[in-house]
Amino acid sequence: MARGGKRGGRGRGRGGNRGGDRRGGEDNRVSFDKVEKNNPKLQGYYDEVLGIPEKEREEFWAAYKRELPNSFRFTGSKGHALTVQKKLKERYVPEISKISHWDGQKVDPPVPVEWYPDELAWWMTTPKNVVRKFAPFAAFQKFLVSETSVGNISRQEVVSMIPPLVMDLKPGMTVLDMCAAPGSKAAQLLEMVHRGEEARVHKSLRDYAETDGRKTSPGPTSSAEDDEAFELDPTDNGRATGLLIANDSDYKRSHMLIHQLKRLSSPNLIVTNHDATMYPSIKLPATPENPAFNRYLKFDRILADVPCSGDGTMRKNVNLWKDWTPGNAIGLHQTQVRILVRSLQMLKAGGRVVYSTCSMNPVENEAVVASAIERCGGLEKVHVVPTSDQLPLLKRYTGLKHWKVMDKAGKVWSSFEEVEEYNAKNGATAATEKLSPGMFTPMVSSPEFAIPFDRCMRVYAHSQDTGGFFITILEKRTEFKAKPESEQKKGEPKPPISAIVDEIESMPPPKEGESVAPKIEAADALDGVFTAPDEVAPVARQNQENPETSATVNSNKRSADDEVEIDGVMSTKKLKSRQEGDEAAEPGLEDRQVHYPPPPGANLDATIRPGDMRDGIVAPQARRNKDHAQQFEEPFKYISGEHPEVKSIEEFYHLSPRFPRDRFMVRNASGEPAKTIYYTSALIRDILTENEGKGIKFIHGGVRMFMKQDVQGDGVCKWRIQSEGMPILEGYVGEERVVRLYKKSTLKKLLIEMFPKVADGGWKNLGEIGEHVNNIGMGCCVLRIEPSDDPDGFSERMVLPLWRSLHSLNLMLAKEDRSAMLLRIFNDTTPLVNNSNTSKQGKQPAPGFKIEDGEVHVDVNPSIAAAAPVGDDASEQAAEAVVKPGPYDTIVAAPKTGNELDVKAERIDKGEDTSGHEIEGQLGAPA
């Protein structure tokens, strides 16, 4: 569900407004320190409710008044992540450890987070005013910026990393992230979906090579670890069969989510755009055994990291100190319950939901858990899983068994009965009217009183220098029919279509002669639009800034050399604030533009409630809001393995018959390959084809496998392998299109020199691969970088796409990828050299642009009018714009980091997927 409001003003880094004009060089910590961190209601309530021992309270509040440590995580496959981590440990940490302050005190270097597995999460507490004074930190900064820009590092707050770690997600499982943007936790889940895949694929390819005699070099000799990994997910020749669906209710933020997750190049990912409280059921193909019975997808694991008031993020969202009010939690409670109930409905029996918030308020935590369990049939249906055995080095508190609720006026109540007695004597007041029984500790006489809240996990700032967080693991024991919401409120929404589908799903297969579409009584109630909840409060999400209107938006960025930006802060993910009486701004519950093809004759400007996907339902006109209006999404169409374009690819690359030909997809209404061919898993293929035209808002699926290349020459395939598709395809490409490289010196030349000459003897300068590439035919090749024990050899195996043109050779890598590899492997920052002659590349773009191997590039200042300011985290850039340079179609330009001026623009032809791009603003216009 995530943030529903527009971005509005954003500060930089933690805590919103970070210190005024960047050009002045003011220390970023000053603005944080100047904010008064005192709120008697906030402190009084939590002193009374949380049960923090009195001797710890001073330390507790002191921790929340300090800024967070800077933290980051190594991403991708475990093997590659450890390779990048090794560079940090061997190259940068020793140099930083040598630094001393002017008083002789040693500087603390980055250190691993002790409870995170395999030391893949790190943090540092060195103040920025110290960081800026020393050269080793400048080198460290370049490393972080470089690796973040290519997706090898994610800047993420450490407590935000906890929920995925406790999900017990195994290969082959299906998982749903209900409120996924900006995508840090979803990225962790996707890595878990692919865990062990490299080893499984290597084993499968080795077995195949041995039995078929095919010349291939898929990797090292099989190991016990490989065999164990293969047993976890043995089907599909070692490829991952699991699935992650990452959902967000805000259309723009769903594309930011894609931008984050596409770096992992997963064919097992779908991104959707739905209100999490009414997430639709996803249909699966019928089985041959029962072709008439409707099947729907049930999940093994679901993450419900819900929107919350976010008072656990006060260390970075410093405005919470003055803006905190108990009404925030009260207004969100019902929405959180709905999300958790919907999550439990979509689980398989035996599946698990991890519910989490970055709030300390029991109204949003234990009370939500209790209300959801009650609605789902009690502890017989839903089990609270212990968390004490998870992450043993993580210090935590147990959940609260008893708690009190503060109303809007600041009065604390022990029970709802106490509220009712007061109202009976004095009349209901605005301060108490939104309180409900489910917000309080369950009554002793109720079954919910037996819920083992001590199995929940609470993390506080003073325990291990983190933010605040709440995590609960719930296991679904059996199927259930959820109870309706309390009737205490009048005008509650009638059951959504998803609830009716759930009832259909829970029925046994029809017996012979029975109707396959039994009458469901609840369906009779589907005769109108849904009503929004009574109140919606501002919402914060972990790993985000606080988007207060007072925050300074400053487009004057300090260069990468001036400042280390290692913030654990992603782009803002928060509902816009509203005053009492304003319209509801709950994401997914406010009126929005129609999100799916309307029925014939329907008013295209009318709005409906997301999730209400019945034909003919048209709600009254609502305000236009470009932030919420869903753009047109090209349809997903699969193409046959017998398609002429697929056959040409198969013949040119000598593809192994073992590589599946039934998973190639295009994104256009014609269903014909135009510019890009995608690849997906078999399960995603079934989901996308079975649910086509049924109102489910699929935003992204699959990876780009092939891109059409303008090339002239007999027998040359015009489809080149994309870098994101290369890891999937490379083991199945025949030797005829494979080039092997063993020496670092050769790779370094290919990285620095774009389009080195092959013709007229130029191949002699290409080292070990020169003669081979001189003799190989034109077109795309697979460059396999093989490990060896040679002093000039590699320790890690890599695979890259290589293009052989008539006169030259080129690695098909973006500039930032080349620069990142140069820095990582060679500790080299040499500027890249472009040997291409653009005058021979065909039609030219507008002035200021240049063509490099079929892609368009431009160097401009990344200040873009009408686009959101660029945040600290390169993984969450939203400042993207369009221009139309002459004969070319739309070109989308995206700043890769907040501190770099180089902007790369990809050519986006009509009908091509523009996932991750926001079509907004004008390139090069002053901010």
Buried (B, 14 or more C-beta within 10 A) or exposed (E): BBBBBBBBBBBBBBBBBBBEEBEEEEBBBEBBEEBEBEBEBBBEBBBEBBBBEEEEBEBBBEBBBBBBBBBBBBBBBBEBBBBBBBBBBEBBBEBBEEBEEEEEEEBBBBEBBEBBEEBBBBBBBBEBEBBBEBEBBBBBBBBBBBBBBBBBBBBBBBBBBBBBBBBBBBBBBBBBBBBBBBBBBBBBBBBBBBBBBBBBBBBBBBBBBEEEEBEBBBBEEBEEEBEEBBEBBBEBBBBBBBBBBBBBBBBBBBBBBBBBBBBBBBBBBBBBBBBBBBBBBBBBEEEEEEEEEBBBBBBBBBBBBBBBBBBBBBBBBBBBBBBBBBBBBBBBBBBBBBBBBBBBBBBBEEBBBBBBBBBBBBBBBBBBBBBBBBBBBBBEBBBBBEBEEBBEEBEBBBBBBEBBBBBBEBBBBEBBEBBBEBBEEEEEEEBBBBBBBBBBBBEEEBBBEEBBBBBBBBBBBBBBBBBBBBBBBBBBBEBBEBEEBBEEEEEBBBBBBBBBBBBBBEEEEBEEEEEEEEEBEBBEEBEEBBBBBEBBBBBBBBBBBBBBEEBBBBBEBBEBEBBBBBBBBBBBBBBBBBEEEEEBBBBBBBBBBBBBEBEEEBEEEBBBBBBBBEEEBBBEEBEEBEBBBBEEBBBBBBBEBEBEBBEBBBEBBBBBEEBBBEBBBBBBEEBEBBBBBBBBBBBBBBBBEBBEEEBBBBBBBBBBBBBBBEBEEEEBBBBBBBBBBBBBBBBBBBEEBBBBBBBBEBBBBBBBBBBBBBEEEBBEEBBEBBEBBBEBBBBBBBBBBBBEEEEEEBEEBBBBBBBBBEBBBBBBBBBBBBBBBBBBBBEEEEEEEBBBEEEEBEEBBBEEBBBBBBBBBBEBBBBBBEBBBBBBBBBBBBBBBBBEBEEBEBBBBBBBBBBBEBBBBBBBEEBBBBBBBBEBBEBBBEB
